[in-house]
Amino acid sequence: MSKTWDAIVIGGGAAGLFCAGVAGQLGKRVLVLDHAEVLGEKIRISGGGRCNFTNLHSSPANFLSLNQHFVKSALARYPSSEFIKLVSAYKIGYHEKHQGQLFCDDSAKQIIEMLFAECAKGKVNIRHPVTVQSIAQDGDQWTVHTNVGIEKTKSVVMATGGLPIPAIGATAYSLDIAKQFGLKVVDPRPALVPLSFTADNFGNLNELAGLSVPVRIASGSKGHRYGACRFNEDLLLTHKGLSGPAVLQASSYWEEGEPIHIDWLGAIERPGGFNCDELFNNEENRLKLTETILASVLPQRLAKAFADQKGLTGRKWAEVSKKDRQALKELITNWSVKPAGTLGWKKAEVMLGGVDTKELDGQTMMSRNHPGLFFIGECVDVTGHLGGHNFQWAWASGFACAQAL
């Protein structure tokens, strides 16, 4: 039997390591336990190996939760500007890539090394690979049984993340512990994940794999679990269906059996703006072929695919009736299609659902009914948009928890 810890953090990922480092530097005796041989693998592979570690514009509007207000306190107490200060203090070079997304200039490993350095400053004890076998509440203390012994602690912090990318050791352990102690869990499902389609509803677009197009995409509805969304982002056509930032964003709001809506011209940026009506009503195009007109605003292969779909390939614009022009416009600007499903946990970047926020105090991340039991990061029913917001939730929820410890 070892001495009692102030906190045992279970999970050595982004949220767990950050929380441990902050708590340690506040004078707490902290032990981190993880079952992995190598810690921080999800950080290492994120952002193409460059780690999109936060977003300049991260705000409550960038998160999905059954309780939209839950994230406000933690994000206000530890905004992205604070994490950027920490990154700068470690002289880690970074750049803004797109819509406030910040990436390391060099390598995601720098963020992992920084988190370890912060833990070292706080004299945090990190042990891995260690398997946690059970957690029990014993009065105002907690007992954690592992494959290498028993530990006593005043607080347990669950930070084991979610189910995406099982190949690097993802588990539902935090959700299992939540259920063990009677906390409600919002059913988890893959998010920020590519969508698959059947051959029937994907039509001739399957031949366009590899093509990337800026679009406006809409998914979900006010009556759905997390509401509705509309994003202007790039879409990628693949052999299995649709991917790219636009589809990853939309997937978080998509409900099985529902369509997604794509305006293939909605995100076009052109000098002086772009007027869709002008394109379809411009009589200067009378002698041009339909596919040629569409190719002025869309990739040539995609323009031909849409013309083919309406049987207008090879026809001059003057030969196309107003009715057919309107049908073509509707096809391109309000393309409605029902995905067959997602590509699952292997391809998902994050998890939707998790520990119900009604069970937790938003200022401390502690269970309302079990003092000393905390949940942080991805295992909570808080899911960020693409672009560094999920890492910002890891930092903010970890900070709130550390302050409470």
C-alpha positions as CSV (number, residue, x, y, z in Angstrom):
1,M,0.0,0.0,0.0
2,S,1.4,3.4,-1.0
3,K,0.9,6.8,0.5
4,T,-2.3,8.7,-0.4
5,W,-2.3,10.9,-3.5
6,D,-4.2,14.1,-3.8
7,A,-5.3,13.0,-7.3
8,I,-4.9,10.0,-9.6
9,V,-5.4,10.9,-13.2
10,I,-6.4,7.9,-15.3
11,G,-5.4,8.6,-18.9
12,G,-2.2,10.2,-20.1
13,G,-3.5,12.0,-23.2
14,A,-4.0,15.7,-23.8
15,A,-6.5,16.4,-21.0
16,G,-5.0,14.1,-18.5
17,L,-1.4,15.3,-18.8
18,F,-2.4,19.0,-18.9
19,C,-4.6,18.6,-15.8
20,A,-1.9,16.7,-14.0
21,G,0.8,19.4,-14.8
22,V,-1.4,22.3,-13.6
23,A,-2.5,20.5,-10.4
24,G,1.1,19.4,-9.7
25,Q,2.4,23.0,-10.0
26,L,-0.4,24.1,-7.6
27,G,1.2,21.8,-5.0
28,K,-0.9,18.7,-5.4
29,R,0.6,15.2,-5.3
30,V,-0.5,13.7,-8.6
31,L,-0.2,10.3,-10.1
32,V,-1.0,9.6,-13.8
33,L,-1.8,6.1,-14.9
34,D,-2.2,4.9,-18.5
35,H,-2.3,1.5,-20.1
36,A,-0.4,2.5,-23.3
37,E,3.3,1.8,-24.0
38,V,3.6,5.2,-25.6
39,L,1.7,8.3,-24.3
40,G,0.2,11.1,-26.4
41,E,-0.3,9.0,-29.6
42,K,-3.5,10.9,-30.5
43,I,-1.7,14.2,-30.2
44,R,1.2,12.9,-32.3
45,I,-0.9,11.9,-35.2
46,S,-3.2,14.9,-35.1
47,G,-3.1,17.6,-37.7
48,G,-1.0,15.4,-40.1
49,G,1.7,15.2,-37.4
50,R,1.7,19.0,-36.8
51,C,-1.1,19.1,-34.1
52,N,-3.8,21.6,-34.5
53,F,-3.5,22.4,-30.8
54,T,-6.1,25.2,-30.5
55,N,-8.2,27.7,-32.4
56,L,-7.9,31.5,-32.1
57,H,-11.7,31.8,-32.3
58,S,-12.7,29.0,-30.0
59,S,-16.0,29.8,-28.2
60,P,-19.1,28.0,-26.9
61,A,-20.6,28.2,-30.4
62,N,-18.0,25.8,-31.6
63,F,-19.2,22.9,-29.4
64,L,-22.0,20.3,-29.5
65,S,-23.5,19.2,-26.2
66,L,-27.0,18.4,-25.0
67,N,-26.3,21.4,-22.7
68,Q,-24.8,24.1,-24.9
69,H,-24.1,26.3,-21.8
70,F,-21.9,23.7,-20.0
71,V,-18.7,24.7,-21.8
72,K,-18.9,28.4,-21.0
73,S,-17.3,28.5,-17.6
74,A,-14.2,26.3,-18.5
75,L,-13.6,28.1,-21.8
76,A,-13.9,31.5,-20.1
77,R,-11.4,30.6,-17.4
78,Y,-8.9,29.0,-19.8
79,P,-9.3,30.5,-23.3
80,S,-7.1,29.6,-26.3
81,S,-5.0,32.7,-25.7
82,E,-3.7,31.1,-22.4
83,F,-2.6,27.9,-24.1
84,I,-1.0,30.0,-26.9
85,K,1.0,31.8,-24.2
86,L,2.2,28.4,-22.8
87,V,3.2,27.2,-26.3
88,S,5.1,30.5,-26.9
89,A,6.9,30.2,-23.5
90,Y,8.3,26.9,-24.7
91,K,9.4,28.6,-28.0
92,I,7.3,26.2,-30.1
93,G,6.8,27.8,-33.5
94,Y,3.3,27.8,-34.9
95,H,1.2,29.2,-37.7
96,E,-2.4,29.9,-38.5
97,K,-3.6,27.6,-41.3
98,H,-7.3,28.3,-41.9
99,Q,-10.1,30.0,-39.9
100,G,-8.1,30.4,-36.7
101,Q,-6.6,26.9,-36.7
102,L,-3.1,26.9,-35.1
103,F,-0.6,24.2,-36.0
104,C,3.0,23.5,-34.9
105,D,5.6,24.6,-37.5
106,D,7.7,21.6,-36.8
107,S,6.1,18.6,-35.0
108,A,3.2,17.5,-32.8
109,K,5.8,15.9,-30.6
110,Q,6.7,19.3,-29.3
111,I,3.3,19.6,-27.7
112,I,3.7,16.2,-26.0
113,E,7.2,17.1,-24.8
114,M,5.8,20.4,-23.4
115,L,3.0,18.5,-21.5
116,F,5.7,16.2,-20.0
117,A,7.8,19.2,-19.1
118,E,4.8,20.8,-17.3
119,C,4.2,17.5,-15.4
120,A,7.9,17.4,-14.4
121,K,7.6,21.0,-13.1
122,G,4.8,19.8,-10.9
123,K,6.6,16.7,-9.8
124,V,3.9,14.5,-11.3
125,N,4.4,10.8,-11.1
126,I,3.6,9.1,-14.4
127,R,3.3,5.3,-14.7
128,H,2.7,3.3,-17.8
129,P,1.9,0.8,-19.1
130,V,-0.4,0.1,-16.1
131,T,-3.8,-1.5,-16.2
132,V,-6.5,-0.1,-13.9
133,Q,-8.5,-3.0,-12.8
134,S,-11.1,-1.3,-10.5
135,I,-12.0,1.9,-8.8
136,A,-13.9,2.0,-5.5
137,Q,-15.1,4.8,-3.2
138,D,-14.1,4.4,0.4
139,G,-15.7,7.1,2.5
140,D,-14.0,10.4,1.4
141,Q,-11.2,8.5,-0.3
142,W,-10.8,6.4,-3.4
143,T,-9.0,3.1,-3.9
144,V,-7.6,2.3,-7.4
145,H,-6.6,-1.3,-8.0
146,T,-4.0,-1.8,-10.8
147,N,-2.0,-4.8,-12.1
148,V,1.0,-3.5,-10.2
149,G,-0.6,-2.7,-6.9
150,I,-3.2,-0.6,-5.0
151,E,-3.2,3.2,-4.7
152,K,-5.2,5.5,-2.4
153,T,-6.3,9.0,-3.4
154,K,-8.5,11.9,-2.4
155,S,-9.7,12.4,-6.0
156,V,-9.9,10.4,-9.2
157,V,-9.8,12.2,-12.6
158,M,-11.1,10.2,-15.5
159,A,-9.4,11.3,-18.7
160,T,-9.3,8.3,-21.0
161,G,-10.8,10.0,-24.0
162,G,-13.3,8.4,-26.3
163,L,-13.6,5.5,-28.8
164,P,-12.1,6.8,-32.0
165,I,-9.0,5.2,-33.4
166,P,-9.0,1.9,-31.5
167,A,-5.6,1.0,-33.1
168,I,-3.9,3.4,-30.7
169,G,-5.6,2.1,-27.6
170,A,-8.9,4.0,-27.4
171,T,-11.4,2.6,-24.9
172,A,-14.7,3.4,-23.3
173,Y,-13.2,3.0,-19.7
174,S,-14.3,6.5,-18.5
175,L,-17.9,5.8,-19.6
176,D,-17.8,2.4,-17.9
177,I,-16.7,4.1,-14.6
178,A,-19.4,6.7,-15.0
179,K,-22.0,4.0,-15.4
180,Q,-20.5,2.1,-12.4
181,F,-21.2,5.1,-10.2
182,G,-24.7,5.7,-11.6
183,L,-23.9,8.7,-13.9
184,K,-25.9,8.9,-17.0
185,V,-24.1,8.6,-20.3
186,V,-25.2,10.0,-23.7
187,D,-24.9,7.2,-26.2
188,P,-21.6,7.7,-28.0
189,R,-21.2,7.7,-31.8
190,P,-18.4,8.6,-34.2
191,A,-18.0,12.3,-35.1
192,L,-15.8,14.3,-37.5
193,V,-15.9,11.2,-39.6
194,P,-16.3,10.5,-43.4
195,L,-19.7,9.5,-44.7
196,S,-20.3,6.4,-46.9
197,F,-22.9,6.0,-49.6
198,T,-24.6,3.2,-51.5
199,A,-24.0,2.9,-55.3
200,D,-27.7,3.8,-55.9
201,N,-27.7,7.3,-54.4
202,F,-24.1,8.2,-55.2
203,G,-24.5,7.9,-58.9
204,N,-21.7,8.8,-61.2
205,L,-19.8,10.8,-58.6
206,N,-17.9,7.6,-57.5
207,E,-15.7,8.1,-60.6
208,L,-14.5,11.5,-59.3
209,A,-12.5,10.1,-56.3
210,G,-9.7,12.5,-55.3
211,L,-11.5,15.7,-56.3
212,S,-11.7,18.5,-53.7
213,V,-14.3,21.2,-54.1
214,P,-15.3,24.2,-51.8
215,V,-19.0,23.8,-50.9
216,R,-21.7,25.0,-48.5
217,I,-23.0,22.0,-46.6
218,A,-26.0,21.6,-44.3
219,S,-26.9,18.8,-42.0
220,G,-29.2,18.0,-39.1
221,S,-32.3,20.0,-37.9
222,K,-33.5,21.9,-34.9
223,G,-35.3,18.8,-33.7
224,H,-32.2,16.6,-33.8
225,R,-29.9,15.7,-30.8
226,Y,-27.4,18.5,-31.5
227,G,-29.4,20.8,-33.8
228,A,-28.4,21.8,-37.3
229,C,-25.3,23.1,-39.0
230,R,-24.2,25.0,-42.1
231,F,-20.5,25.2,-43.0
232,N,-18.5,26.6,-45.9
233,E,-15.6,24.2,-46.3
234,D,-13.8,21.9,-48.7
235,L,-15.4,18.6,-49.7
236,L,-13.4,15.6,-50.9
237,L,-14.9,12.9,-53.1
238,T,-13.6,9.4,-52.2
239,H,-14.1,5.9,-53.5
240,K,-16.3,5.2,-50.4
241,G,-18.2,8.4,-50.3
242,L,-17.5,11.9,-49.1
243,S,-14.9,13.3,-46.8
244,G,-12.9,16.5,-46.3
245,P,-13.5,19.3,-43.7
246,A,-17.1,20.0,-44.9
247,V,-18.3,16.5,-44.5
248,L,-16.4,15.9,-41.2
249,Q,-18.1,19.0,-39.8
250,A,-21.5,17.9,-41.1
251,S,-21.1,14.3,-39.8
252,S,-21.4,15.5,-36.2
253,Y,-24.9,16.8,-36.8
254,W,-26.0,14.0,-39.2
255,E,-28.7,11.6,-38.0
256,E,-29.1,8.1,-39.6
257,G,-31.7,8.0,-42.3
258,E,-31.6,11.8,-42.9
259,P,-30.1,13.6,-45.9
260,I,-27.3,16.1,-46.1
261,H,-27.6,19.1,-48.4
262,I,-24.8,20.4,-50.5
263,D,-24.6,23.7,-52.5
264,W,-21.6,23.0,-54.8
265,L,-21.5,26.7,-55.7
266,G,-22.1,28.1,-52.3
267,A,-18.5,28.5,-51.1
268,I,-17.0,29.9,-54.4
269,E,-14.9,33.0,-53.9
270,R,-14.6,35.1,-57.0
271,P,-13.5,38.7,-57.6
272,G,-16.6,40.9,-57.2
273,G,-18.6,38.0,-55.7
274,F,-20.5,35.2,-57.4
275,N,-24.1,35.3,-58.5
276,C,-25.6,31.9,-59.2
277,D,-28.6,33.4,-61.1
278,E,-26.3,35.2,-63.5
279,L,-24.6,32.0,-64.4
280,F,-27.9,30.2,-65.3
281,N,-29.6,33.2,-66.9
282,N,-26.7,34.8,-68.8
283,E,-27.7,34.8,-72.5
284,E,-24.1,35.5,-73.5
285,N,-23.7,31.7,-72.9
286,R,-26.2,30.8,-75.5
287,L,-23.8,29.1,-77.9
288,K,-21.7,27.5,-75.2
289,L,-22.1,23.8,-74.2
290,T,-23.7,23.1,-70.9
291,E,-20.7,21.4,-69.4
292,T,-18.5,24.3,-70.5
293,I,-20.6,26.8,-68.7
294,L,-20.6,24.7,-65.5
295,A,-16.8,24.2,-65.9
296,S,-16.4,28.0,-65.5
297,V,-17.3,27.6,-61.8
298,L,-16.7,23.9,-61.1
299,P,-13.9,21.4,-61.7
300,Q,-14.2,20.1,-65.3
301,R,-14.9,16.5,-64.3
302,L,-17.6,17.5,-61.8
303,A,-19.2,19.9,-64.3
304,K,-19.4,17.0,-66.9
305,A,-20.9,14.7,-64.2
306,F,-23.7,17.1,-63.4
307,A,-24.4,17.7,-67.1
308,D,-24.5,13.9,-67.7
309,Q,-26.8,13.4,-64.8
310,K,-29.4,15.7,-66.4
311,G,-28.8,14.4,-69.9
312,L,-27.4,17.9,-71.0
313,T,-23.9,17.0,-72.1
314,G,-23.1,18.2,-75.6
315,R,-26.1,20.5,-75.7
316,K,-25.7,24.2,-76.3
317,W,-27.3,26.5,-73.6
318,A,-29.7,27.9,-76.1
319,E,-31.1,24.4,-76.6
320,V,-31.8,23.9,-72.9
321,S,-35.3,24.8,-71.7
322,K,-35.9,27.0,-68.7
323,K,-37.3,24.0,-66.9
324,D,-34.2,22.0,-67.5
325,R,-32.0,24.9,-66.5
326,Q,-33.9,25.2,-63.3
327,A,-33.6,21.5,-62.6
328,L,-29.8,21.6,-63.2
329,K,-29.5,24.6,-60.9
330,E,-31.5,22.8,-58.2
331,L,-29.3,19.7,-58.6
332,I,-26.1,21.7,-58.1
333,T,-27.2,24.2,-55.4
334,N,-29.3,21.9,-53.3
335,W,-27.9,18.4,-53.8
336,S,-29.7,16.3,-51.3
337,V,-28.4,12.8,-50.6
338,K,-28.8,10.2,-47.8
339,P,-25.5,8.8,-46.5
340,A,-25.6,5.0,-45.9
341,G,-23.5,5.6,-42.7
342,T,-20.2,6.7,-41.3
343,L,-16.8,5.0,-41.7
344,G,-16.9,4.3,-38.0
345,W,-14.5,4.6,-35.1
346,K,-11.4,3.7,-37.1
347,K,-11.8,6.9,-39.2
348,A,-13.5,9.2,-36.7
349,E,-11.5,12.0,-35.1
350,V,-13.6,12.4,-32.0
351,M,-16.6,11.0,-30.2
352,L,-20.1,12.5,-29.9
353,G,-21.8,11.8,-26.6
354,G,-20.2,10.8,-23.3
355,V,-20.8,11.5,-19.7
356,D,-24.0,13.6,-19.4
357,T,-23.1,17.1,-18.5
358,K,-26.1,17.2,-16.1
359,E,-24.1,14.9,-13.9
360,L,-21.1,17.3,-13.6
361,D,-20.4,20.7,-12.2
362,G,-19.4,22.9,-15.1
363,Q,-16.9,24.9,-13.0
364,T,-15.0,21.9,-11.6
365,M,-15.8,18.9,-13.8
366,M,-16.7,17.0,-10.6
367,S,-19.6,14.5,-10.3
368,R,-22.5,16.2,-8.5
369,N,-23.2,13.0,-6.5
370,H,-19.7,11.6,-6.0
371,P,-17.3,14.2,-4.5
372,G,-13.8,13.6,-5.7
373,L,-14.7,11.9,-9.0
374,F,-13.9,14.1,-12.0
375,F,-14.4,13.7,-15.8
376,I,-12.5,15.8,-18.3
377,G,-11.8,15.9,-22.1
378,E,-13.4,13.8,-24.7
379,C,-15.2,11.4,-22.4
380,V,-17.7,14.2,-21.5
381,D,-20.7,15.0,-23.7
382,V,-18.8,17.9,-25.3
383,T,-17.6,17.7,-28.9
384,G,-15.9,20.5,-30.8
385,H,-16.0,21.5,-34.4
386,L,-13.1,20.6,-36.6
387,G,-10.1,22.9,-36.3
388,G,-8.4,22.7,-32.8
389,H,-11.6,23.1,-30.7
390,N,-11.4,19.6,-29.2
391,F,-7.9,20.2,-28.0
392,Q,-9.0,23.5,-26.5
393,W,-11.7,21.6,-24.6
394,A,-9.1,19.2,-23.3
395,W,-7.0,22.2,-22.0
396,A,-10.0,24.1,-20.6
397,S,-11.7,21.2,-18.9
398,G,-8.3,20.0,-17.5
399,F,-7.5,23.4,-16.2
400,A,-10.9,23.7,-14.5
401,C,-10.5,20.3,-12.9
402,A,-6.9,21.1,-11.7
403,Q,-8.1,24.3,-10.0
404,A,-10.8,22.4,-8.2
405,L,-8.3,19.7,-7.0
